[in-house]
Structure formats: C-alpha cells, structure tokens
Amino acid sequence: MTDVAVVGFAQSPSVRRTQGTTNGVEMLVPIFKEVFEQTGLSKRDIGFWCSGSSDYLAGRAFSFIAAIDAIGAFPPIHESHVEMDAAWALYEAWLKIRMGEVDTALVYGFGKSSAGQLRRVLSLQLDPYVVAPLWPDSISLAGLQARLGMEAGLWSEKDLAEVAARSRRDAAGNPFAQLAGDTDAAALLDTPFVADPLRAHDIAPVTDGAAVIVLASAERARDLAERPAVITGIDHRVDSPGLGARDLTRSPSTTAAGRAAGASPDVEIAELHAPFTHQELIVRDALGLGEQVRINPSGGALTGNPMFSAGLVRIGEAARQILAGNARRTLAHATSGPALQQNLVAVLERG
C-alpha cells in the first residue's frame, strides 16, 4: 500500500463569532483557494473529498451537503462525511489513498459554535439514560476530571496555569489564534474559578472556524511539495462512554492509538488537541512525551478551539512544521467525546 503525505494546509482565523451561514461556506471558500495555490492543484485534480462537521451544531439537517456549495456543482465529485472532528475524515481519506483508489484527497472541517447553545449540544453525546438527562456540560465534566487528578496528586493548579501561560506565549506568533489574557502563570492563579478547579485560562475559547488539508500519495506528493509530510502511522481508539466505567485521569485509548501509530518520545514537535489544560498533561503522559518535545508551538486548542476542525488543525500544524522545514518528525493528536473519550494519533515525517 502506498504511503500518504500532507502537501497542503490552511485554516480560517479562530473567532468568537462569524456572520456567515452555519454550513461554513463563507469560511471554506478562501481556504480552499489557499491550498490550491499552495499545491498548484485545482478541483478537477482532487480524487476524493471528505468533511467533518455536526448537523446538531449547525441546527439543520444535512448541513454538510450544503457545505459542498463551497466546492461547486461542477465537475462532479466523489465525497464523504463524518459526524465528528475532521481529523477522522482525514483518516477515511488516508485509507482511500492507501488502498489505491485515488492519489489525492482534500479533507475539510468546519463549525459555527456561535450559532447555538454549544454546551447543550455536546450534552447529547452522553449516556442517554443516566447522564444526559442531567444535562452536564463539557466544562463541568472537565472540572470533575481535573479535580480527580488533583486529589490523586497528578497535577496542581500551578501546573495547569503553566500550561496555559506557555500556550498563550506561543500563540503570540500565530495569526489564527484567539488570544486573550495574561501570560504570567502566577497572575493567572489570582483569577476566579469557572468550574472549580478550572479557571478561564484552563478552558479553550470555543470559536467558529474551519480548516482544510490536502493529502496525496507519496509518489504524487513529490511533485506537489518540496518537503511533503508523510504520515508514517495513524490510528484511533475509543474508551468507554460511561464516565464511571473508566479512570478519567488516564487515557488508555491515546496510549493504544499512539502505540499503533508508532509514536515515540523522539518526536521533535507534538500538536495535542487538549481543550483543557489538565488534558494536555494526560495526553502527554499517555504518549510518553518528555520535556525535550516541544508541545503546541501554535498555541494549541487553548488559544482557539473551532469545533469539528480543531483536531484537523493539530494535524495540519504538525505537518506545517515539516512542510516549512522546521522539523523532521512530528506528532499530532485529536480528541472527540467527553473527557478524552475518543483519541486519534498520527506520526509524520519528512518525505
């Protein structure tokens, strides 16, 4: 089976609110144009299109079909969709190329969180009999997870503040990030709680946004990018949806996905999809990443968390470091579901 490489990546700015429609067309058109300019490809050259989004979030049925308006009615396309973060759409597209069905694919994700009640929407993914009727929101569940880790002595409030401060400092050079607040860990600890023990800096600012990645077979990639980012391993695993059926301070699915993808401590850069500060610590531990690994040089999800594309952005940012010549081996992680329930890990190397 052929190797697959990332040859193009673009994203829209992470903003609190956009004026566009919930199908993401206004966000997608400019970034489609950007990746076509990067690669020299056109719509006719794309063998497979795959998207990730949520009809629940958009508040309308088949919103992903409406998003195809950003592609155009002609020429006809081969298209698919996943009802989750577009990192999983990338996995589907990766399989299409691996199996030799196509030699190029375009993956995109979008979400307009400002259009509805996000916390209520996310509650719908919980156990429908025991948990969902209580309507716990994602921040409250993350607060429970963070408290369990603190009581177990795995991290402290200071550890969480240091993660937030570092992310904000790194995001200063990222024009797509949603920046807000202090970058001094000590000052962050003086702010009030939002969901004890989480403060505002511990919680990713949920934003509207979109992202797109172009994949190509290794042979085709050499003609499209000077330094293609070859996906040498990718896998995703899932933990129990029952919050009381697993240890929330650990992420066995991340460990299993990382092992299957060939993750190792010698990666230079890791882009981790951690919407809460303590979740970065959980994922780092699950993947065995040491202090020598630079974590989230883009600022990560803590400085901009566009729903249903933030995981794809992590893969794109990890690939961008290789495409730009800044690294030879990187790692990307995406998550979905409550309290790190589902996790995807990809390892990329310079082709």
Summary of the structure (lengths in Angstrom):
residues: 351
radius of gyration: 19.0
end to end distance: 16.1
largest distance: 57.9
contacts: 1321
relative contact order: 0.19
helix: 40%
strand: 23%
